[in-house]
Amino acid sequence: MEKFHGKFAHSLDEKGRVAIPHKFRTILGGENENRVIVTRSSNAKFVCLDIYPYAEWDAITDRIERMDIAGDDAALIREGLHAHFVHNAQDLELDKQGRILIPQEHREFAGIEKEVVYTGDIRKFRLWSKGAWERYQRDMDQIVDKIPPIPQALR
């Protein structure tokens, strides 16, 4: 499968629909049947939506079920993961213009009103409110000097 990368700015229309970047749409054909799963991001520190190709979602949920969670509160942690991430997942189908309708509850969670930013995240892509994306960028700019050097094999 091709990987998602890049950053793209878009706007929601008055009905809450937003076009998926063309570069991402080309990956969403075939076995994905132009469908995606949208859910709350699994990253608790940053508020955005994770959008998975339909075919990738099964692999993600399989990995969640196989996760080794240790400790006395393992069952509670697993339930929390389901409550936040899996229970909030919704199937969306791209329309003929390559748009998806972002459910109201997801727009409210992510603070999405009009201006949005898509970011590629290798196996999935993310949808951010413009403000949340700008905060994320500022936070990431603060840790750039902590990122280890890229190994020679990856250059």
Phi and psi in radians as a Rosetta constraint file:
Dihedral C 1 N 2 CA 2 C 2 CIRCULARHARMONIC -1.148 0.35
Dihedral N 2 CA 2 C 2 N 3 CIRCULARHARMONIC 2.734 0.35
Dihedral C 2 N 3 CA 3 C 3 CIRCULARHARMONIC -1.837 0.35
Dihedral N 3 CA 3 C 3 N 4 CIRCULARHARMONIC 2.628 0.35
Dihedral C 3 N 4 CA 4 C 4 CIRCULARHARMONIC -1.546 0.35
Dihedral N 4 CA 4 C 4 N 5 CIRCULARHARMONIC 2.286 0.35
Dihedral C 4 N 5 CA 5 C 5 CIRCULARHARMONIC -2.669 0.35
Dihedral N 5 CA 5 C 5 N 6 CIRCULARHARMONIC 2.839 0.35
Dihedral C 5 N 6 CA 6 C 6 CIRCULARHARMONIC 1.833 0.35
Dihedral N 6 CA 6 C 6 N 7 CIRCULARHARMONIC 3.076 0.35
Dihedral C 6 N 7 CA 7 C 7 CIRCULARHARMONIC -2.411 0.35
Dihedral N 7 CA 7 C 7 N 8 CIRCULARHARMONIC 2.346 0.35
Dihedral C 7 N 8 CA 8 C 8 CIRCULARHARMONIC -2.473 0.35
Dihedral N 8 CA 8 C 8 N 9 CIRCULARHARMONIC 2.274 0.35
Dihedral C 8 N 9 CA 9 C 9 CIRCULARHARMONIC -1.639 0.35
Dihedral N 9 CA 9 C 9 N 10 CIRCULARHARMONIC 2.422 0.35
Dihedral C 9 N 10 CA 10 C 10 CIRCULARHARMONIC -2.546 0.35
Dihedral N 10 CA 10 C 10 N 11 CIRCULARHARMONIC 3.085 0.35
Dihedral C 10 N 11 CA 11 C 11 CIRCULARHARMONIC -2.305 0.35
Dihedral N 11 CA 11 C 11 N 12 CIRCULARHARMONIC 2.514 0.35
Dihedral C 11 N 12 CA 12 C 12 CIRCULARHARMONIC -1.339 0.35
Dihedral N 12 CA 12 C 12 N 13 CIRCULARHARMONIC 2.550 0.35
Dihedral C 12 N 13 CA 13 C 13 CIRCULARHARMONIC -1.507 0.35
Dihedral N 13 CA 13 C 13 N 14 CIRCULARHARMONIC -3.131 0.35
Dihedral C 13 N 14 CA 14 C 14 CIRCULARHARMONIC -1.123 0.35
Dihedral N 14 CA 14 C 14 N 15 CIRCULARHARMONIC -0.327 0.35
Dihedral C 14 N 15 CA 15 C 15 CIRCULARHARMONIC -1.633 0.35
Dihedral N 15 CA 15 C 15 N 16 CIRCULARHARMONIC -0.047 0.35
Dihedral C 15 N 16 CA 16 C 16 CIRCULARHARMONIC 1.578 0.35
Dihedral N 16 CA 16 C 16 N 17 CIRCULARHARMONIC 0.270 0.35
Dihedral C 16 N 17 CA 17 C 17 CIRCULARHARMONIC -1.625 0.35
Dihedral N 17 CA 17 C 17 N 18 CIRCULARHARMONIC 2.623 0.35
Dihedral C 17 N 18 CA 18 C 18 CIRCULARHARMONIC -2.498 0.35
Dihedral N 18 CA 18 C 18 N 19 CIRCULARHARMONIC 2.426 0.35
Dihedral C 18 N 19 CA 19 C 19 CIRCULARHARMONIC -1.291 0.35
Dihedral N 19 CA 19 C 19 N 20 CIRCULARHARMONIC 2.416 0.35
Dihedral C 19 N 20 CA 20 C 20 CIRCULARHARMONIC -1.453 0.35
Dihedral N 20 CA 20 C 20 N 21 CIRCULARHARMONIC 2.361 0.35
Dihedral C 20 N 21 CA 21 C 21 CIRCULARHARMONIC -0.910 0.35
Dihedral N 21 CA 21 C 21 N 22 CIRCULARHARMONIC 2.448 0.35
Dihedral C 21 N 22 CA 22 C 22 CIRCULARHARMONIC -0.918 0.35
Dihedral N 22 CA 22 C 22 N 23 CIRCULARHARMONIC -0.744 0.35
Dihedral C 22 N 23 CA 23 C 23 CIRCULARHARMONIC -1.010 0.35
Dihedral N 23 CA 23 C 23 N 24 CIRCULARHARMONIC -0.653 0.35
Dihedral C 23 N 24 CA 24 C 24 CIRCULARHARMONIC -1.342 0.35
Dihedral N 24 CA 24 C 24 N 25 CIRCULARHARMONIC -0.678 0.35
Dihedral C 24 N 25 CA 25 C 25 CIRCULARHARMONIC -1.043 0.35
Dihedral N 25 CA 25 C 25 N 26 CIRCULARHARMONIC -0.604 0.35
Dihedral C 25 N 26 CA 26 C 26 CIRCULARHARMONIC -1.112 0.35
Dihedral N 26 CA 26 C 26 N 27 CIRCULARHARMONIC -0.466 0.35
Dihedral C 26 N 27 CA 27 C 27 CIRCULARHARMONIC -1.408 0.35
Dihedral N 27 CA 27 C 27 N 28 CIRCULARHARMONIC -0.408 0.35
Dihedral C 27 N 28 CA 28 C 28 CIRCULARHARMONIC -1.518 0.35
Dihedral N 28 CA 28 C 28 N 29 CIRCULARHARMONIC 0.103 0.35
Dihedral C 28 N 29 CA 29 C 29 CIRCULARHARMONIC -1.444 0.35
Dihedral N 29 CA 29 C 29 N 30 CIRCULARHARMONIC -2.781 0.35
Dihedral C 29 N 30 CA 30 C 30 CIRCULARHARMONIC 1.011 0.35
Dihedral N 30 CA 30 C 30 N 31 CIRCULARHARMONIC -2.238 0.35
Dihedral C 30 N 31 CA 31 C 31 CIRCULARHARMONIC -1.119 0.35
Dihedral N 31 CA 31 C 31 N 32 CIRCULARHARMONIC -0.308 0.35
Dihedral C 31 N 32 CA 32 C 32 CIRCULARHARMONIC -1.425 0.35
Dihedral N 32 CA 32 C 32 N 33 CIRCULARHARMONIC -0.292 0.35
Dihedral C 32 N 33 CA 33 C 33 CIRCULARHARMONIC 0.913 0.35
Dihedral N 33 CA 33 C 33 N 34 CIRCULARHARMONIC 0.632 0.35
Dihedral C 33 N 34 CA 34 C 34 CIRCULARHARMONIC 0.978 0.35
Dihedral N 34 CA 34 C 34 N 35 CIRCULARHARMONIC 0.632 0.35
Dihedral C 34 N 35 CA 35 C 35 CIRCULARHARMONIC -2.125 0.35
Dihedral N 35 CA 35 C 35 N 36 CIRCULARHARMONIC 2.637 0.35
Dihedral C 35 N 36 CA 36 C 36 CIRCULARHARMONIC -2.392 0.35
Dihedral N 36 CA 36 C 36 N 37 CIRCULARHARMONIC 2.860 0.35
Dihedral C 36 N 37 CA 37 C 37 CIRCULARHARMONIC -1.978 0.35
Dihedral N 37 CA 37 C 37 N 38 CIRCULARHARMONIC 2.221 0.35
Dihedral C 37 N 38 CA 38 C 38 CIRCULARHARMONIC -1.984 0.35
Dihedral N 38 CA 38 C 38 N 39 CIRCULARHARMONIC 2.389 0.35
Dihedral C 38 N 39 CA 39 C 39 CIRCULARHARMONIC -2.652 0.35
Dihedral N 39 CA 39 C 39 N 40 CIRCULARHARMONIC 3.014 0.35
Dihedral C 39 N 40 CA 40 C 40 CIRCULARHARMONIC -1.139 0.35
Dihedral N 40 CA 40 C 40 N 41 CIRCULARHARMONIC 2.532 0.35
Dihedral C 40 N 41 CA 41 C 41 CIRCULARHARMONIC -1.080 0.35
Dihedral N 41 CA 41 C 41 N 42 CIRCULARHARMONIC 2.526 0.35
Dihedral C 41 N 42 CA 42 C 42 CIRCULARHARMONIC -1.344 0.35
Dihedral N 42 CA 42 C 42 N 43 CIRCULARHARMONIC -0.178 0.35
Dihedral C 42 N 43 CA 43 C 43 CIRCULARHARMONIC -1.509 0.35
Dihedral N 43 CA 43 C 43 N 44 CIRCULARHARMONIC 1.900 0.35
Dihedral C 43 N 44 CA 44 C 44 CIRCULARHARMONIC -1.218 0.35
Dihedral N 44 CA 44 C 44 N 45 CIRCULARHARMONIC -0.371 0.35
Dihedral C 44 N 45 CA 45 C 45 CIRCULARHARMONIC -1.370 0.35
Dihedral N 45 CA 45 C 45 N 46 CIRCULARHARMONIC -0.529 0.35
Dihedral C 45 N 46 CA 46 C 46 CIRCULARHARMONIC -2.085 0.35
Dihedral N 46 CA 46 C 46 N 47 CIRCULARHARMONIC 2.358 0.35
Dihedral C 46 N 47 CA 47 C 47 CIRCULARHARMONIC -1.676 0.35
Dihedral N 47 CA 47 C 47 N 48 CIRCULARHARMONIC 1.925 0.35
Dihedral C 47 N 48 CA 48 C 48 CIRCULARHARMONIC -2.775 0.35
Dihedral N 48 CA 48 C 48 N 49 CIRCULARHARMONIC 3.128 0.35
Dihedral C 48 N 49 CA 49 C 49 CIRCULARHARMONIC -1.886 0.35
Dihedral N 49 CA 49 C 49 N 50 CIRCULARHARMONIC 2.423 0.35
Dihedral C 49 N 50 CA 50 C 50 CIRCULARHARMONIC -1.691 0.35
Dihedral N 50 CA 50 C 50 N 51 CIRCULARHARMONIC 2.334 0.35
Dihedral C 50 N 51 CA 51 C 51 CIRCULARHARMONIC -2.147 0.35
Dihedral N 51 CA 51 C 51 N 52 CIRCULARHARMONIC 2.096 0.35
Dihedral C 51 N 52 CA 52 C 52 CIRCULARHARMONIC -1.900 0.35
Dihedral N 52 CA 52 C 52 N 53 CIRCULARHARMONIC 2.445 0.35
Dihedral C 52 N 53 CA 53 C 53 CIRCULARHARMONIC -1.009 0.35
Dihedral N 53 CA 53 C 53 N 54 CIRCULARHARMONIC 2.515 0.35
Dihedral C 53 N 54 CA 54 C 54 CIRCULARHARMONIC -0.937 0.35
Dihedral N 54 CA 54 C 54 N 55 CIRCULARHARMONIC -0.765 0.35
Dihedral C 54 N 55 CA 55 C 55 CIRCULARHARMONIC -1.171 0.35
Dihedral N 55 CA 55 C 55 N 56 CIRCULARHARMONIC -0.460 0.35
Dihedral C 55 N 56 CA 56 C 56 CIRCULARHARMONIC -1.362 0.35
Dihedral N 56 CA 56 C 56 N 57 CIRCULARHARMONIC -0.460 0.35
Dihedral C 56 N 57 CA 57 C 57 CIRCULARHARMONIC -1.042 0.35
Dihedral N 57 CA 57 C 57 N 58 CIRCULARHARMONIC -0.720 0.35
Dihedral C 57 N 58 CA 58 C 58 CIRCULARHARMONIC -1.028 0.35
Dihedral N 58 CA 58 C 58 N 59 CIRCULARHARMONIC -0.743 0.35
Dihedral C 58 N 59 CA 59 C 59 CIRCULARHARMONIC -1.121 0.35
Dihedral N 59 CA 59 C 59 N 60 CIRCULARHARMONIC -0.693 0.35
Dihedral C 59 N 60 CA 60 C 60 CIRCULARHARMONIC -1.116 0.35
Dihedral N 60 CA 60 C 60 N 61 CIRCULARHARMONIC -0.845 0.35
Dihedral C 60 N 61 CA 61 C 61 CIRCULARHARMONIC -1.175 0.35
Dihedral N 61 CA 61 C 61 N 62 CIRCULARHARMONIC -0.567 0.35
Dihedral C 61 N 62 CA 62 C 62 CIRCULARHARMONIC -1.091 0.35
Dihedral N 62 CA 62 C 62 N 63 CIRCULARHARMONIC -0.746 0.35
Dihedral C 62 N 63 CA 63 C 63 CIRCULARHARMONIC -1.129 0.35
Dihedral N 63 CA 63 C 63 N 64 CIRCULARHARMONIC -0.649 0.35
Dihedral C 63 N 64 CA 64 C 64 CIRCULARHARMONIC -1.081 0.35
Dihedral N 64 CA 64 C 64 N 65 CIRCULARHARMONIC -0.769 0.35
Dihedral C 64 N 65 CA 65 C 65 CIRCULARHARMONIC -1.147 0.35
Dihedral N 65 CA 65 C 65 N 66 CIRCULARHARMONIC -0.528 0.35
Dihedral C 65 N 66 CA 66 C 66 CIRCULARHARMONIC -1.562 0.35
Dihedral N 66 CA 66 C 66 N 67 CIRCULARHARMONIC -0.106 0.35
Dihedral C 66 N 67 CA 67 C 67 CIRCULARHARMONIC -0.982 0.35
Dihedral N 67 CA 67 C 67 N 68 CIRCULARHARMONIC 2.351 0.35
Dihedral C 67 N 68 CA 68 C 68 CIRCULARHARMONIC -1.603 0.35
Dihedral N 68 CA 68 C 68 N 69 CIRCULARHARMONIC 1.830 0.35
Dihedral C 68 N 69 CA 69 C 69 CIRCULARHARMONIC -1.930 0.35
Dihedral N 69 CA 69 C 69 N 70 CIRCULARHARMONIC 2.037 0.35
Dihedral C 69 N 70 CA 70 C 70 CIRCULARHARMONIC -1.718 0.35
Dihedral N 70 CA 70 C 70 N 71 CIRCULARHARMONIC 2.871 0.35
Dihedral C 70 N 71 CA 71 C 71 CIRCULARHARMONIC 1.876 0.35
Dihedral N 71 CA 71 C 71 N 72 CIRCULARHARMONIC 2.934 0.35
Dihedral C 71 N 72 CA 72 C 72 CIRCULARHARMONIC -1.147 0.35
Dihedral N 72 CA 72 C 72 N 73 CIRCULARHARMONIC -0.475 0.35
Dihedral C 72 N 73 CA 73 C 73 CIRCULARHARMONIC -1.789 0.35
Dihedral N 73 CA 73 C 73 N 74 CIRCULARHARMONIC 0.411 0.35
Dihedral C 73 N 74 CA 74 C 74 CIRCULARHARMONIC -1.017 0.35
Dihedral N 74 CA 74 C 74 N 75 CIRCULARHARMONIC -0.762 0.35
Dihedral C 74 N 75 CA 75 C 75 CIRCULARHARMONIC -1.127 0.35
Dihedral N 75 CA 75 C 75 N 76 CIRCULARHARMONIC -0.685 0.35
Dihedral C 75 N 76 CA 76 C 76 CIRCULARHARMONIC -1.172 0.35
Dihedral N 76 CA 76 C 76 N 77 CIRCULARHARMONIC -0.708 0.35
Dihedral C 76 N 77 CA 77 C 77 CIRCULARHARMONIC -1.107 0.35
Dihedral N 77 CA 77 C 77 N 78 CIRCULARHARMONIC -0.782 0.35
Dihedral C 77 N 78 CA 78 C 78 CIRCULARHARMONIC -1.072 0.35
Dihedral N 78 CA 78 C 78 N 79 CIRCULARHARMONIC -0.744 0.35
Dihedral C 78 N 79 CA 79 C 79 CIRCULARHARMONIC -1.107 0.35
Dihedral N 79 CA 79 C 79 N 80 CIRCULARHARMONIC -0.697 0.35
Dihedral C 79 N 80 CA 80 C 80 CIRCULARHARMONIC -1.092 0.35
Dihedral N 80 CA 80 C 80 N 81 CIRCULARHARMONIC -0.695 0.35
Dihedral C 80 N 81 CA 81 C 81 CIRCULARHARMONIC -1.082 0.35
Dihedral N 81 CA 81 C 81 N 82 CIRCULARHARMONIC -0.773 0.35
Dihedral C 81 N 82 CA 82 C 82 CIRCULARHARMONIC -1.108 0.35
Dihedral N 82 CA 82 C 82 N 83 CIRCULARHARMONIC -0.809 0.35
Dihedral C 82 N 83 CA 83 C 83 CIRCULARHARMONIC -1.074 0.35
Dihedral N 83 CA 83 C 83 N 84 CIRCULARHARMONIC -0.727 0.35
Dihedral C 83 N 84 CA 84 C 84 CIRCULARHARMONIC -1.413 0.35
Dihedral N 84 CA 84 C 84 N 85 CIRCULARHARMONIC -0.775 0.35
Dihedral C 84 N 85 CA 85 C 85 CIRCULARHARMONIC -1.746 0.35
Dihedral N 85 CA 85 C 85 N 86 CIRCULARHARMONIC -0.896 0.35
Dihedral C 85 N 86 CA 86 C 86 CIRCULARHARMONIC -1.417 0.35
Dihedral N 86 CA 86 C 86 N 87 CIRCULARHARMONIC -0.805 0.35
Dihedral C 86 N 87 CA 87 C 87 CIRCULARHARMONIC -1.091 0.35
Dihedral N 87 CA 87 C 87 N 88 CIRCULARHARMONIC -0.508 0.35
Dihedral C 87 N 88 CA 88 C 88 CIRCULARHARMONIC -1.547 0.35
Dihedral N 88 CA 88 C 88 N 89 CIRCULARHARMONIC 0.012 0.35
Dihedral C 88 N 89 CA 89 C 89 CIRCULARHARMONIC -1.280 0.35
Dihedral N 89 CA 89 C 89 N 90 CIRCULARHARMONIC 2.387 0.35
Dihedral C 89 N 90 CA 90 C 90 CIRCULARHARMONIC -2.338 0.35
Dihedral N 90 CA 90 C 90 N 91 CIRCULARHARMONIC 2.458 0.35
Dihedral C 90 N 91 CA 91 C 91 CIRCULARHARMONIC -1.290 0.35
Dihedral N 91 CA 91 C 91 N 92 CIRCULARHARMONIC 2.325 0.35
Dihedral C 91 N 92 CA 92 C 92 CIRCULARHARMONIC -2.284 0.35
Dihedral N 92 CA 92 C 92 N 93 CIRCULARHARMONIC 2.504 0.35
Dihedral C 92 N 93 CA 93 C 93 CIRCULARHARMONIC -1.991 0.35
Dihedral N 93 CA 93 C 93 N 94 CIRCULARHARMONIC 2.380 0.35
Dihedral C 93 N 94 CA 94 C 94 CIRCULARHARMONIC -1.233 0.35
Dihedral N 94 CA 94 C 94 N 95 CIRCULARHARMONIC 2.392 0.35
Dihedral C 94 N 95 CA 95 C 95 CIRCULARHARMONIC -1.440 0.35
Dihedral N 95 CA 95 C 95 N 96 CIRCULARHARMONIC -3.095 0.35
Dihedral C 95 N 96 CA 96 C 96 CIRCULARHARMONIC -1.103 0.35
Dihedral N 96 CA 96 C 96 N 97 CIRCULARHARMONIC -0.388 0.35
Dihedral C 96 N 97 CA 97 C 97 CIRCULARHARMONIC -1.623 0.35
Dihedral N 97 CA 97 C 97 N 98 CIRCULARHARMONIC 0.093 0.35
Dihedral C 97 N 98 CA 98 C 98 CIRCULARHARMONIC 1.364 0.35
Dihedral N 98 CA 98 C 98 N 99 CIRCULARHARMONIC 0.439 0.35
Dihedral C 98 N 99 CA 99 C 99 CIRCULARHARMONIC -1.824 0.35
Dihedral N 99 CA 99 C 99 N 100 CIRCULARHARMONIC 2.742 0.35
Dihedral C 99 N 100 CA 100 C 100 CIRCULARHARMONIC -2.172 0.35
Dihedral N 100 CA 100 C 100 N 101 CIRCULARHARMONIC 2.616 0.35
Dihedral C 100 N 101 CA 101 C 101 CIRCULARHARMONIC -1.630 0.35
Dihedral N 101 CA 101 C 101 N 102 CIRCULARHARMONIC 1.965 0.35
Dihedral C 101 N 102 CA 102 C 102 CIRCULARHARMONIC -1.356 0.35
Dihedral N 102 CA 102 C 102 N 103 CIRCULARHARMONIC 2.082 0.35
Dihedral C 102 N 103 CA 103 C 103 CIRCULARHARMONIC -0.992 0.35
Dihedral N 103 CA 103 C 103 N 104 CIRCULARHARMONIC 2.512 0.35
Dihedral C 103 N 104 CA 104 C 104 CIRCULARHARMONIC -0.923 0.35
Dihedral N 104 CA 104 C 104 N 105 CIRCULARHARMONIC -0.764 0.35
Dihedral C 104 N 105 CA 105 C 105 CIRCULARHARMONIC -1.096 0.35
Dihedral N 105 CA 105 C 105 N 106 CIRCULARHARMONIC -0.584 0.35
Dihedral C 105 N 106 CA 106 C 106 CIRCULARHARMONIC -1.280 0.35
Dihedral N 106 CA 106 C 106 N 107 CIRCULARHARMONIC -0.677 0.35
Dihedral C 106 N 107 CA 107 C 107 CIRCULARHARMONIC -1.080 0.35
Dihedral N 107 CA 107 C 107 N 108 CIRCULARHARMONIC -0.755 0.35
Dihedral C 107 N 108 CA 108 C 108 CIRCULARHARMONIC -1.126 0.35
Dihedral N 108 CA 108 C 108 N 109 CIRCULARHARMONIC -0.797 0.35
Dihedral C 108 N 109 CA 109 C 109 CIRCULARHARMONIC -0.985 0.35
Dihedral N 109 CA 109 C 109 N 110 CIRCULARHARMONIC -0.809 0.35
Dihedral C 109 N 110 CA 110 C 110 CIRCULARHARMONIC -1.545 0.35
Dihedral N 110 CA 110 C 110 N 111 CIRCULARHARMONIC -0.015 0.35
Dihedral C 110 N 111 CA 111 C 111 CIRCULARHARMONIC 1.177 0.35
Dihedral N 111 CA 111 C 111 N 112 CIRCULARHARMONIC 0.512 0.35
Dihedral C 111 N 112 CA 112 C 112 CIRCULARHARMONIC -1.511 0.35
Dihedral N 112 CA 112 C 112 N 113 CIRCULARHARMONIC 2.157 0.35
Dihedral C 112 N 113 CA 113 C 113 CIRCULARHARMONIC -2.079 0.35
Dihedral N 113 CA 113 C 113 N 114 CIRCULARHARMONIC -0.996 0.35
Dihedral C 113 N 114 CA 114 C 114 CIRCULARHARMONIC -2.396 0.35
Dihedral N 114 CA 114 C 114 N 115 CIRCULARHARMONIC -1.140 0.35
Dihedral C 114 N 115 CA 115 C 115 CIRCULARHARMONIC -1.460 0.35
Dihedral N 115 CA 115 C 115 N 116 CIRCULARHARMONIC 2.264 0.35
Dihedral C 115 N 116 CA 116 C 116 CIRCULARHARMONIC -2.312 0.35
Dihedral N 116 CA 116 C 116 N 117 CIRCULARHARMONIC 2.853 0.35
Dihedral C 116 N 117 CA 117 C 117 CIRCULARHARMONIC -2.304 0.35
Dihedral N 117 CA 117 C 117 N 118 CIRCULARHARMONIC 2.244 0.35
Dihedral C 117 N 118 CA 118 C 118 CIRCULARHARMONIC -1.653 0.35
Dihedral N 118 CA 118 C 118 N 119 CIRCULARHARMONIC 2.445 0.35
Dihedral C 118 N 119 CA 119 C 119 CIRCULARHARMONIC -2.292 0.35
Dihedral N 119 CA 119 C 119 N 120 CIRCULARHARMONIC 2.399 0.35
Dihedral C 119 N 120 CA 120 C 120 CIRCULARHARMONIC -1.344 0.35
Dihedral N 120 CA 120 C 120 N 121 CIRCULARHARMONIC 2.414 0.35
Dihedral C 120 N 121 CA 121 C 121 CIRCULARHARMONIC -2.328 0.35
Dihedral N 121 CA 121 C 121 N 122 CIRCULARHARMONIC 0.738 0.35
Dihedral C 121 N 122 CA 122 C 122 CIRCULARHARMONIC 1.198 0.35
Dihedral N 122 CA 122 C 122 N 123 CIRCULARHARMONIC -1.370 0.35
Dihedral C 122 N 123 CA 123 C 123 CIRCULARHARMONIC -1.546 0.35
Dihedral N 123 CA 123 C 123 N 124 CIRCULARHARMONIC -0.291 0.35
Dihedral C 123 N 124 CA 124 C 124 CIRCULARHARMONIC -2.448 0.35
Dihedral N 124 CA 124 C 124 N 125 CIRCULARHARMONIC 3.091 0.35
Dihedral C 124 N 125 CA 125 C 125 CIRCULARHARMONIC -2.293 0.35
Dihedral N 125 CA 125 C 125 N 126 CIRCULARHARMONIC 2.853 0.35
Dihedral C 125 N 126 CA 126 C 126 CIRCULARHARMONIC -2.076 0.35
Dihedral N 126 CA 126 C 126 N 127 CIRCULARHARMONIC 2.657 0.35
Dihedral C 126 N 127 CA 127 C 127 CIRCULARHARMONIC -2.148 0.35
Dihedral N 127 CA 127 C 127 N 128 CIRCULARHARMONIC 2.141 0.35
Dihedral C 127 N 128 CA 128 C 128 CIRCULARHARMONIC -2.071 0.35
Dihedral N 128 CA 128 C 128 N 129 CIRCULARHARMONIC 2.617 0.35
Dihedral C 128 N 129 CA 129 C 129 CIRCULARHARMONIC -1.204 0.35
Dihedral N 129 CA 129 C 129 N 130 CIRCULARHARMONIC 2.668 0.35
Dihedral C 129 N 130 CA 130 C 130 CIRCULARHARMONIC -1.023 0.35
Dihedral N 130 CA 130 C 130 N 131 CIRCULARHARMONIC -0.716 0.35
Dihedral C 130 N 131 CA 131 C 131 CIRCULARHARMONIC -1.123 0.35
Dihedral N 131 CA 131 C 131 N 132 CIRCULARHARMONIC -0.758 0.35
Dihedral C 131 N 132 CA 132 C 132 CIRCULARHARMONIC -1.125 0.35
Dihedral N 132 CA 132 C 132 N 133 CIRCULARHARMONIC -0.680 0.35
Dihedral C 132 N 133 CA 133 C 133 CIRCULARHARMONIC -1.100 0.35
Dihedral N 133 CA 133 C 133 N 134 CIRCULARHARMONIC -0.756 0.35
Dihedral C 133 N 134 CA 134 C 134 CIRCULARHARMONIC -1.105 0.35
Dihedral N 134 CA 134 C 134 N 135 CIRCULARHARMONIC -0.700 0.35
Dihedral C 134 N 135 CA 135 C 135 CIRCULARHARMONIC -1.124 0.35
Dihedral N 135 CA 135 C 135 N 136 CIRCULARHARMONIC -0.756 0.35
Dihedral C 135 N 136 CA 136 C 136 CIRCULARHARMONIC -1.027 0.35
Dihedral N 136 CA 136 C 136 N 137 CIRCULARHARMONIC -0.809 0.35
Dihedral C 136 N 137 CA 137 C 137 CIRCULARHARMONIC -1.048 0.35
Dihedral N 137 CA 137 C 137 N 138 CIRCULARHARMONIC -0.758 0.35
Dihedral C 137 N 138 CA 138 C 138 CIRCULARHARMONIC -1.077 0.35
Dihedral N 138 CA 138 C 138 N 139 CIRCULARHARMONIC -0.755 0.35
Dihedral C 138 N 139 CA 139 C 139 CIRCULARHARMONIC -1.092 0.35
Dihedral N 139 CA 139 C 139 N 140 CIRCULARHARMONIC -0.750 0.35
Dihedral C 139 N 140 CA 140 C 140 CIRCULARHARMONIC -1.211 0.35
Dihedral N 140 CA 140 C 140 N 141 CIRCULARHARMONIC -0.574 0.35
Dihedral C 140 N 141 CA 141 C 141 CIRCULARHARMONIC -1.101 0.35
Dihedral N 141 CA 141 C 141 N 142 CIRCULARHARMONIC -0.494 0.35
Dihedral C 141 N 142 CA 142 C 142 CIRCULARHARMONIC -1.291 0.35
Dihedral N 142 CA 142 C 142 N 143 CIRCULARHARMONIC -0.364 0.35
Dihedral C 142 N 143 CA 143 C 143 CIRCULARHARMONIC -1.887 0.35
Dihedral N 143 CA 143 C 143 N 144 CIRCULARHARMONIC 0.088 0.35
Dihedral C 143 N 144 CA 144 C 144 CIRCULARHARMONIC -0.999 0.35
Dihedral N 144 CA 144 C 144 N 145 CIRCULARHARMONIC -0.596 0.35
Dihedral C 144 N 145 CA 145 C 145 CIRCULARHARMONIC -1.309 0.35
Dihedral N 145 CA 145 C 145 N 146 CIRCULARHARMONIC -0.156 0.35
Dihedral C 145 N 146 CA 146 C 146 CIRCULARHARMONIC -1.618 0.35
Dihedral N 146 CA 146 C 146 N 147 CIRCULARHARMONIC -0.151 0.35
Dihedral C 146 N 147 CA 147 C 147 CIRCULARHARMONIC -1.283 0.35
Dihedral N 147 CA 147 C 147 N 148 CIRCULARHARMONIC 2.218 0.35
Dihedral C 147 N 148 CA 148 C 148 CIRCULARHARMONIC -1.168 0.35
Dihedral N 148 CA 148 C 148 N 149 CIRCULARHARMONIC 2.724 0.35
Dihedral C 148 N 149 CA 149 C 149 CIRCULARHARMONIC -1.025 0.35
Dihedral N 149 CA 149 C 149 N 150 CIRCULARHARMONIC 2.573 0.35
Dihedral C 149 N 150 CA 150 C 150 CIRCULARHARMONIC -1.243 0.35
Dihedral N 150 CA 150 C 150 N 151 CIRCULARHARMONIC 2.217 0.35
Dihedral C 150 N 151 CA 151 C 151 CIRCULARHARMONIC -1.013 0.35
Dihedral N 151 CA 151 C 151 N 152 CIRCULARHARMONIC 2.555 0.35
Dihedral C 151 N 152 CA 152 C 152 CIRCULARHARMONIC -0.927 0.35
Dihedral N 152 CA 152 C 152 N 153 CIRCULARHARMONIC -0.624 0.35
Dihedral C 152 N 153 CA 153 C 153 CIRCULARHARMONIC -1.126 0.35
Dihedral N 153 CA 153 C 153 N 154 CIRCULARHARMONIC -0.375 0.35
Dihedral C 153 N 154 CA 154 C 154 CIRCULARHARMONIC -1.678 0.35
Dihedral N 154 CA 154 C 154 N 155 CIRCULARHARMONIC -0.069 0.35
